Amino acid sequence: MTEIKIRKWRDLDHEGRARCRFDFASEVLSTDDETQTAQIRLEPDPRRYRLDLIDGENCYVDKFLNTAIPEGVVFQMMEAHLIGLPLSYGPPSITSSSEYAKSRRFALKDELDGAPYSPPTEKAKAHEELQANSVDSFISFLSIDILGSTALQQAYGGKFDEAYQIFLRELSTSVGHFHGSILNVTGDGFIAYIDMPRFTTQCDNTVDLGLTLLRVLQDAINPSLKQAGLPTLRIRVGADVGKAVRRNIAVEATNFRSFDFGSAALNRAVKIEQAAGAGQFLIGQALYELLHVFWLERCQLIPFSEHKIGLAEYKSYLVT
């Protein structure tokens, strides 16, 4: 029998931060447009929790994280944080990745046949530079890598460059649809990030984005590239979440000025991506533990060399 671990509601995560997620099934009882308020009935989501008696105390057992939260702690949390809580909402600007990919395939076909570039009808968020000036910054990072890019460059030359430009433009646009931006372009891929006011929406958008990138490449970009006689591309994606701090760099002797970002989450995202296979999307444990049950149901624990990221027993998951 799997051991159940009692977990305090405010246990620290891997980076010493108190972030936990609890999913509820909700029912709207009433709304008032004049006061912009709503009455909502909440109950612990039965897809995620079961109520068990553990050490003489009723606990909600998280079926995915193998932890238990005392019922009294859940009630205290709801009374302290949910009554009168203002709601924020940051959904993607596309409602269906498959329908979006289909529309982009038609647009790309026309473009590669000689028509001018046609942007998506859905409006992507404008690019923003990552600030992360505070130790409280909590950022999601995605690392995207083209497999075999050096060999493709050598074999196709300018045709690869043309394919890469389309790849980068289309997937960067997809990033904007999920309230993300590009941190940097690596030459054979890119690093994206998402920074939102509510970490729960941010984490869910991160996973949704990772799967959408694979869908857009598979169903829109590659078919269009193939039809135009350009090389098709294979990618792998890794993601994780955590704190990030901007660090200014100065070399007085040469008057060099620049900056970078100190983030264990960014380092983990890159290393996790490097462990993925072609067409795979892997995420780290920190991101997994903050996802909605809808996404947890699509995650599968996979073998992973934890020593590569410097954390003992750190887990990685395949998202499908």
Buried (B, 14 or more C-beta within 10 A) or exposed (E): EEEBEBBEEEEEBBBEBEBBBBBBBEEEEEEEEEEEEEEEEEEBBEBBBEEEEEEEEEBBBBBBBEBBBBBEBBEEBBEEEEEEEEEEEBEBBBEEBEEBBBBBBEBBBBBBEEEEEEEBEBEBBEEEEBEBEEEEBBBBBBBBBBBEBEEBBEEBEEBBEBBBEBBBBBBBBBBBBBBBBBBEEBEBBBBBBBBBEEBBBBBBBBBBBBBBBBBBBBBBBBBBBEEBEBBBBBBBBBBBBBBBBBEEEEEEEEEEEEEEBEBBBBBBBBBBBEBBEEEBBBBBBBBBBBBBBBBBEBBEEEEBEEEBBEBEEBBBBBBE
